[in-house]
Amino acid sequence: PPMSKQATSAVAQKPKKQSLAESLKGALLSNSESHKAAISGADLEGIDNRIARPIQVDLIDPSPFQARLEFDQADLEELAASIDESGLRNPVEVRAVGARYQLIQGERRLRSHKLLGKRYITAFMVSVTDEEAAVIGIVENSLGRGVSDFETFFALRKFEGLFHKAQQIAAKAQISRTHLYRLRSFDIMSDSVLELLKAQPRLINARGAERLKQTYEHLMHEHSATKADLDKAMLAGLRGHFDGSLVIKDFSTWLMSKFVGNKAKTDGNDKTELVSDSGVALGTISKSRSAVTLKLSTKQLSQEKLTRLESFIKDLMSDEEPS
C-alpha cells in the first residue's frame, strides 16, 4: 500500500537501515557468480542477476535449519493451486551437497510442487555457510507467513552449540534482547512438555511463556511445589486442552489455581480439577451451598464405568441417610 505522508517524511529525515534480509540477499547475489562455471552445461536462465535452473524435486533434501514445525495443509493446497494456474513466480534457493541439493529457502513452494506431482522446480543455486542457512531459515519465515514464538525458540535452541551462542544467531535474525529473554522462558518447561507443544506451536507465545516461568518460580519458591509436579500438571493441562476435556485460556492462571487452593470461586462455588495419577484430565467436582456437581470427560467414561459409577453413588448415598 502507498506510504502515508508522515511515513514518507520520516523516511526522508532518516535513511532506512539495510535489513538483514536485504544484506543476505546481496551476499547471495554475489555468491551465485561462483556457481556459473559448475553448472554452465545446464539450461540456465538469468533472473535478478542470479542463476536459476530446473532441478529434480526428489534430489532436494529439506533444510536441517528449518524453523517452522507446522505447515497448514489448506494453505499448502491454496499455494499449489496458484502455482498450477500461474506457475512459480519466485524460485526456491538450494545449495549443492555432494550429488544432491539442500533447500535453503522455499519449503512451502517445494511442498506445493510435491502436492502437484511435479518432477522439477526452478531453483537458484547459492553458496552459504550452515550459520547463514540457519539465520535465513528464521528470517525467511518471519518475513513471510511468520513462525510462532515457540518455533523460533526451538530453532534457536537447536542452533545452540552448532555455531556460536544462540544470542549471536538471534542478533543476526534481528531478534531483540527483550524478546530473546522471553523466548528463553520456554526452557522452564520439561522436554516432555515442549515435545507436546510441537503439536500446536502457537498455543503459547513468548509473553505467555514468560508468565509461565514466573508462575513456575513462584510456586516452587513460595508454595514448595516441585518442578516435576508442575511439569506433570502442564502435561495434563495440555492433553486436556488438546482433546477438548479442558478449556484453558491462560496456562499461567490455570497452573496457579492447581497449586494455590485449587479452587475457582464463582457465586459461592468451589471447583476442583480431577487428574489421574498418570496426569490425564478426568473432569471436575463443583460444590455449592446446596449441591455437589460431578462432571466427567466422556472420553474417559465407558458405559460400563458409568453403570459402576451409578451403582457406587447409590450405595454411597444410602449408607447414611441425613437426619
SULWOMO-V984267 format. One record per backbone hydrogen bond with DSSP energy under -0.5 kcal/mol. CO is the residue of the C=O (numbers start at 1). NH is the residue of the N-H. If there is no record, write none. Layout:
co = [CO,CO]
nh = [NH,NH]
//
This chain:
co = [4,5,6,7,8,9,10,19,20,21,22,23,24,25,26,27,28,29,30,31,32,33,35,37,39,42,45,47,50,50,51,52,53,55,56,57,59,59,61,63,70,72,73,74,75,76,77,78,79,80,81,82,83,87,89,92,93,93,94,95,97,100,101,102,105,106,107,108,109,110,111,112,113,113,114,119,121,122,123,124,124,126,129,130,131,132,133,134,135,136,137,138,139,140,144,148,149,150,151,152,153,154,155,156,159,159,164,164,165,165,166,167,168,169,170,171,174,176,177,178,179,180,181,182,183,184,185,186,190,191,192,193,194,195,196,197,198,200,201,205,206,207,208,209,210,211,212,213,214,215,216,217,218,218,219,219,226,227,228,229,230,231,232,233,234,235,236,237,238,239,240,240,240,246,247,250,251,252,253,254,255,256,256,257,259,260,263,264,266,269,270,271,272,273,274,274,276,280,282,283,284,285,286,287,291,292,293,293,295,297,298,300,302,303,304,305,306,307,308,309,310,311,312,313,314,315,316,316]
nh = [8,9,10,11,12,13,14,23,24,25,26,27,28,29,30,31,32,33,33,34,35,36,39,40,42,44,52,50,47,52,125,45,123,121,59,60,61,101,103,66,72,76,77,78,79,80,81,82,83,84,85,86,87,89,91,124,104,105,126,102,100,97,61,95,93,110,111,112,113,114,115,116,117,118,117,57,55,92,53,94,126,128,133,134,135,136,137,138,139,140,141,142,143,144,146,152,153,154,155,156,157,158,159,160,162,163,161,163,168,169,170,171,172,173,175,174,176,180,181,182,183,184,185,185,186,187,188,189,194,195,196,197,198,198,199,200,201,203,150,209,210,211,212,213,214,215,216,217,218,219,220,221,222,223,223,225,230,231,232,233,234,235,236,237,238,239,240,241,242,243,244,245,246,248,249,254,255,256,257,258,259,259,260,262,261,263,265,266,269,266,287,264,285,275,282,283,279,276,297,274,295,272,293,270,288,294,286,295,284,300,301,302,306,307,308,309,310,311,312,313,314,315,316,317,318,319,319,320]
//
